[in-house]
Amino acid sequence: MKGLVRKHGWSLGLGLLFLLLLAVTRLIQPTFGASGFESLARAALPFAFATAGMAIVVIVGGIDLSVASMMAVAAVLAAVLMERIAGVPALFIVLAAGLVMGLVNGALIVLTRVPDIVVTLAMLFVWEGVALLILETPGGAASDWLEAGIRGFFPVEGIPQALLIIVVAIGAVWLPVRRSKLGLSIYATGSDERAAFRSGVAVGRTKIAAYGLCGLFCAMGGLSLAALTGIGEPVPGPYLLASVAAVVLGGVVLGGGRGGLLGPIIAVFILRIIRTILTLMAVDPNVTTIIEGTIMVAVVMLGTWLTMRGARR
Amino acid sequence: MTDTSLLDASGIAKSFGAVRALTEARLTVDRGEVVALMGANGAGKSTFVKILTGALRPDAGRVLIRGAEASVGSPAEARRSGLVPVYQEPSLIPDLDVADNLRLGDTPVEPFRAWVAELGINRLKLSDMIGELPLATLRILDLARALAAKPDVLLLDEMTAALPTDLVERVLKVVRAEADEGLGVIYVSHRFAEISQLCDRASVLRDGRTVGDLPIEPGVEDRAVELMLGQTLDLGARETSGAVTRKTGTPRLAVRTLAARPKLSDVSFDLYPGEVLGVVALEGQGQDELFEVLAGFERPGAGTIQVDGVPVRFSHPADAIAAGLTFVPGNRSEALLSQRPVRENVALPFAARLRSWGQLKLRRERERVGYAIDKLQIDTRAQGEVQRLSGGNQQKVTIGRWIATGVETLLLFDPTRGIDVRTKRQIYPLVRELAENGAAVLYYTSELAEIPQACDRAVVIFNGRVVDVIDASAADEATLMRAAYGLTNGASAA
């Protein structure tokens, strides 16, 4: 139990911070209730998936600058396909496309030995172009069931459908991976690549797999974009920097090897609810970003300070 | 199967661009045999080890394990074919706990625990994080993990370098016992004492070629050194005469009753300009703390330090540097910019000491840097990046660059760790020249034989205290050894 608390201390702290912010929201806006939480969760959907993908590649010791572009490809692909063929096959085609995009990113990094930041920067433009080739202007149409699927509550009033989707989709992919040898290899590679290689880890394949998982989550993010807007939008949204921010705030160490997915996902909700609070308080939108950045630095500094104090004892 | 060698590597060649690292390397290991692999730095030892363990593919030649061609493309494959390496640095993942590290390499847990206990580590939990364990423990875990994999051939690459003496003894005993049961062992080391205790045979590599196999017998040291150097050389001669003159006047560095947690309890000595003062100590007697305090990394618990008669208090490394104390760590990667050229690394401290922000006086700098590079005797690759140099040559840069810059007090902490004999012999004159130019040098080394080579006097630290001061140029290794173990002949401590 003590070990569990220690291991998930950061996520626990973030969870408490989120509850605190939820209470603050209620204080400012007493009418903020279940429906407010539902729209919060819905808005968080694409951010959560982008963050999950980014978290995995950061844990393996890399970074993927093309997450927003891959999401755009997935979104327009979904909108175009769902206009023509039945929903469920389209869904799987989009997920497969995401996986392939991620694997391509990973394979390029491993095979060319060009630094990840350069490769994925290049791929940011490539995937953006692919999205525009598929659909030049916003259009297409997401299936009705997809749009309806992220709204409302399930299974009980109070738990937004969108939150459930985040938890189930990310959990269904990540938990089996985390417990497998691949998960161990991902952490090992991010922690110390040479030691991992010497321990017999197939470092290259592990990296490619991690980028593949990132692509898969980006496809989910693209699907949720299509579901939110009802159409496909080929221009990438603000998900790249937002996902890096949530990953860092979520306790994943840039450079790899440490952290998990729970922290970053909670961090997404924290960043979202801070924005809600600031909107409710009618703060100048230009000041909003300043406050968001300040809170991020403050939380990470506090966390580092607490960890250091804990280590000294 | 019985009369084939466990490992038979022959005709191994490997080039990196124009540099031919290996031309004709071979090695055989039979059942129950411990073979020392020796060679000066730059002889191609590291490349050979990498090829044997599958981290590199050879250009030519083949590696047979139990008579079958080993398809060694990666460490994982080499391991499956029966050759398990323990590398110089720990290869455990710092952010995972012990159990996860075992799972990663499919190491069976119970044999691993048995080996850990056998090797003398008693308090180990499988939930311990690797990053929080001391280095010596990690080396033992590496070895235990390798043994638990039931290898046919075990490759130990300088694995005792970071171990305290008692653990070294334990390791040698366990490895020898396993070899007597049939295990084949390749033992890569510079330490003759360990080789003669453990090994049956020594295979010597020079300039990428295996030049000889020597049975381990009295006098093998001289033969091995001859083979490594390619010529007969007198090991014992001191290059510079360096007549020991009693130093008088104000000491450059006067240390009185210095204490620092956890291991340094009472150390006093004087270090004069123009002198090389050796520090003789077994692993973990407080020398680490002493150097950390003098370099300004840690604050002392008690005692005083005077520089040129003026009391000083260091609260930051910058204070120590301002007082003229320059620390050269044993780990060269902490001191060099590995991706920059040699020339720039030599010039770096020189540029850092310039008081003005104006243009550098390039001409003068070039002259002095050129002089230093001449002194370093690094081959024509001197224009290249430091990371392309061998470890020994890198260490020469960390010390030799102070010839260009000029230095008042140099703190050398085990500068020859893991370096071959030939390079070592080039380092001593560098240190002597620094002293002759007026520098005061404090010289800790883990190899006692170096003390008479490089030092004028030596303080002996045992259990955190100075127990003896010896005239270094006259001391032989046996005397030093006795002193290091705290067996003084009633000589006065200063």
Contacts between the chains, C-beta under 8 A, distances in Angstrom:
chain1	res1	chain2	res2	distance
A	3	B	127	6.9
A	181	B	103	7.4
A	181	B	104	7.5
A	184	B	96	7.2
A	184	B	100	5.8
A	184	B	103	6.0
A	184	B	104	5.3
A	185	B	104	6.9
A	187	B	93	7.2
A	187	B	95	6.2
A	187	B	96	6.0
A	187	B	100	7.7
A	188	B	93	4.4
A	188	B	96	6.3
A	188	B	101	8.0
A	188	B	104	5.5
A	190	B	95	7.6
A	191	B	93	4.7
A	191	B	94	5.6
A	191	B	95	3.8
A	191	B	96	6.6
A	192	B	93	5.5
A	192	B	94	5.8
A	192	B	95	7.8
A	194	B	91	7.2
A	195	B	90	6.9
A	195	B	91	4.3
A	195	B	92	6.0
A	195	B	93	5.5
A	195	B	94	7.7
A	196	B	93	6.1
A	196	B	104	7.5
A	197	B	55	7.6
A	197	B	74	7.5
A	197	B	75	6.4
A	198	B	55	7.7
A	198	B	75	5.2
A	198	B	85	7.6
A	198	B	87	6.1
A	198	B	91	3.7
A	199	B	75	7.7
A	199	B	91	5.9
A	199	B	92	7.3
A	199	B	93	6.9
A	199	B	101	7.0
A	199	B	104	5.1
A	199	B	105	4.7
A	200	B	74	7.6
A	200	B	75	5.7
A	200	B	76	3.6
A	200	B	79	5.8
A	200	B	104	7.3
A	200	B	105	5.0
A	200	B	106	7.6
A	201	B	76	7.6
A	201	B	104	6.3
A	202	B	74	7.3
A	202	B	76	6.9
A	257	B	93	7.6
A	257	B	94	7.4
A	257	B	95	4.0
A	258	B	95	5.4
